Amino acid sequence: MPASTEQFREAMRRFATGVAIVTSSLDGRIHGFTVNAFASVSAEPPTVLICVNRIATAHPLIAASQRFCVNILSLEQRALAERFAGGEPRSRFEGVTYTIGPSGSPILDGTVAHVDCTVTEELTASTHTIFLGSVLDAGWREGEPLGYFNRKYRDFGITAG
């Protein structure tokens, strides 16, 4: 008998992850949302994946535009993570500084890293789509990453250098 949804959620809450905001654009409209379902797939060629619920507002934008940018948040960006995790999608970018990357997606200022991508493949997995992205551009700076564990944002206590 398979695990219950609640058993699965309780177990997965114990997996410490980084926190990122995925951004995308379509026809001049930008969107972003907080994720931790992001992973590196391959270094040759540089490829990452994100998992997006098919009922999420961002899903049709990414599917239609075939592009996204993963912005890996710094410890100081907890409020930004919270803002992009809920609320009105149109107001999420108010007062947020960013540049437009090669894919046309926003690259948020102040992050510890970003990977700007074009979609190369889409896989269906239950209620989600796994978007594989070919990395067009990657950037980083020294800094502490924002962590997430058991439904709380965390400081991993990592010292840069």
Secondary structure, DSSP 8 states (H G I E B T S, - for coil): ----HHHHHHHHTTS-EE-EEEEEEETTEEEEEEE--EEEEEETTEEEEEEEETTSTHHHHHHHH-EEEEEE-BGGGHHHHHHHHSS-GGGTTTT--EEE-TTS-EEETT-SEEEEEEEEEEEEETTEEEEEEEEEEEEE-S--BEEEETTEEEE------
